[in-house]
Amino acid sequence: MEPRVIATPEAAAMIQSLKIQFGPLMFHQSGGCCDGSQPMCFEKGDFKLGQIDVCIGQIEDCEFWMSKDQFEYWKHTQLIIHISKGRGSSFSLEIPSGFRFITQSRLLTEEELLDMEPVRFSAD
């Protein structure tokens, strides 16, 4: 199955470092506003999921969530989680490191769309 979300090697290394420091983690793709629509990393369970949140996959064994409305917009893409130098404007765990997670994406092919990982809703 084709993953809906992947991490670059640089992001994977940052995630592993954060896991050593904080333990199990989770991600939630922000929908914008103050944190600028960036992926946010939290200790697992520190972000309260709503009934409209969807788990689209895992990166480095960490669940990756977003709102159902946002998923409808991005369901034809694969999200690529990367890091960039600079301080983000969120409560994400990587912020003190001088890096921030960013989301890149690519459109999926028709063949890939037929073989995508299923999503899971927070109420499941």
C-alpha positions, 0 to 999 in steps of 0.5 A, spaced: 500 500 500 502 507 498 503 511 504 499 517 505 504 521 509 512 520 509 518 523 512 524 525 509 531 522 512 532 529 515 525 529 518 525 522 520 532 523 524 529 529 528 523 525 530 527 519 532 531 525 537 524 527 539 522 520 541 528 519 545 527 526 549 519 525 550 517 518 548 511 516 544 509 522 539 503 524 535 503 529 529 497 533 527 497 537 521 495 544 523 489 548 519 492 554 519 491 561 523 497 562 528 501 556 527 501 557 519 498 550 517 504 546 519 505 539 522 505 539 529 509 534 533 506 533 540 507 527 546 502 522 544 496 524 547 497 531 549 493 533 543 486 532 544 483 529 538 476 531 535 471 527 532 472 530 526 480 528 526 482 523 521 489 519 522 492 518 515 498 514 517 504 514 521 511 517 520 517 513 524 511 510 528 507 516 530 500 517 528 499 523 523 492 526 524 488 532 520 481 534 520 476 531 516 475 537 512 483 538 511 483 531 508 478 532 503 482 537 500 488 533 500 486 526 499 489 526 492 496 527 495 502 524 498 504 528 504 512 529 505 514 531 512 520 535 512 524 540 516 527 547 515 531 551 519 528 557 523 523 557 528 516 556 527 510 559 531 507 553 534 507 549 540 510 543 536 516 539 540 521 541 535 521 548 535 527 549 541 531 546 536 532 551 531 528 547 526 521 546 524 517 541 521 514 543 514 509 539 509 510 538 502 506 534 497 505 531 491 499 529 487 498 521 487 497 518 480 491 514 478 494 507 480 497 510 487 490 512 489 487 505 488 492 502 492 492 508 498 492 506 506 486 507 509 484 512 513 482 512 521 477 516 524 478 518 531 472 515 534 474 508 531 
